[in-house]
Amino acid sequence: MAAGLLIGTFERQLDAKGRLALPSDLRRLLGDDCYLVRGEARCVDVVPAADFERQVDELMAAVRQGDRTMNERRAVAGSATHVILDKQGRVTIDERLRNYAGLNLGDSLVVAGNLDRVEIWSVERHERIDAAGTERLAGDE
């Protein structure tokens, strides 16, 4: 990953063509290209290219060693999309990833930094995930 942490929470709009403008603070750290992939809890992860490629190398080694399954490898490879940010800092989220994360054309979305990656969420799902994490940090769980 480029120097710096991917942090902050931003509300953005998904346009009618499935494009999303990433916040400039995050774009600067992501670089010109990155990967979109299924994230945990049904979000879309935006991973810097070098980080994703390193993670893929680690996954392939784990499959060879029997620590991960070929099905996990297939799921990662099948969901990943290499994207190059356009001049407006937008990425296009393909239909498969939008369906996985419950993202609809024209909707407001949450773009949230998660230290080494960016996550794209539906507003409702992000509210639930954020509340659960906040309760746990506060000791209210």
N, C-alpha and C positions, 0 to 999 in steps of 0.2 A: 504494500500500500504506500502511496505517496506520504510524505511526512505529514503528520497531523491526524487527529481523530475525527471521524464522521459523527457529528453530534447535532442536536437540535431537532425540533419538530415544526413542520410547516404544513399549511393547508394549500393544496393545489387543485386544479381542475383537469380532468381527463377530457381531451377534445374529441370531436366526432370521428377522428381518424385513429384514435387510440394513442395519441401522443401526449406526453406529460413533460412539462418543463421542470427540470430539477432546479432547486435553489442554487444560486451562484456560489455560496459558501461550500456546498457539497460538490458541485461540479469541479471546482478548483482542485479538490482533493481526489476525485475519482479519475481525472484525466480525460482524454479524448475518447477512449473506448472502455467498455466494461461488459459484464455479463449480467443478464437477467435470468433468474432461476427461481424455482419454487422455494419459498422460505417456510420456516416452521410456523405453525399456527395459521396457515393459509394467508400469508402475505407474499409479495414478490420481493426477493432480495436483489439488490443492485450491488455487484461485487466488482471492485477494481480488477482489471484484466490480469495483472501479474498475480494477485492473490488467488483468483479463481483457478488459474492455470497451476499454481502450486498445490491448491487443494485437490485438484484432479489428479495430479501426480501422486499425492498421498493416498487418495482413494484407490487408485489402480494398484498401488503397492499393497494396500490392506486387503484388496480382493485376492491378489496373488498369494498372500499369506494366509488366507482363509478367515480373516477378521471381519470382513464385510462381504456382502453377497453380490453376485453379478446383477441381481435385480436392483439393488441400490445403485450400482453403477449405471444401469440402463435408465433408471428414474432420473438421475442427475443429468446424464447426457441428453435424454429426450426432452427435458424441460428447459435446458439452457439455450439462451439466445445471445449471440455476440452482437452488441450494438455500438454504433459510433454516434456520439452526441452531435446533433445538427448545430447550425450557427446560433440558434436560439437556446441551445442547451437542452433540447428535448430528446427523449427516447420514445420509441414506439413499443408499446406493450402488446404482444400478439394475443390473439383471441384465447388460445389455450391457457396462457398465464392469467389473463383477465378472468376467465371462468373459474380457475382454481382459487383465485383470491377474492372472488365476488366483486370485481370492479366493473362498473358499467360506464359505457360511453356517456360523456356529459356530466358525470358525477363529480362531486368534490371528493378528494382523497387526502390522506395524511401521508406525508413523506417524512420519515423519521430516521435520524442517524442512529446506528447501533454500533458505534465504535469502529469496527472494521468493515462495515457494510452499511448500506442504506436499505430501509424497508419501506415498501409501498403498501398501504393498508386502505381498506374501506374505513370510513369514519367510524361506523358503529363497532366494527371489530377492534379497531385501535383503542377506542374508549374502554372496551372490556379488558383488553390485554394490559393497557396502561393502569387501569384501576387495580387489577389483580397484582401487578408488580409493585405498585405504590403501597398497597395494603401489606404486602410481605415485607417491604423495606421498613415500614412504620411499625412492624410487629403486631399488626391487627389481624393477622391470619390465624 
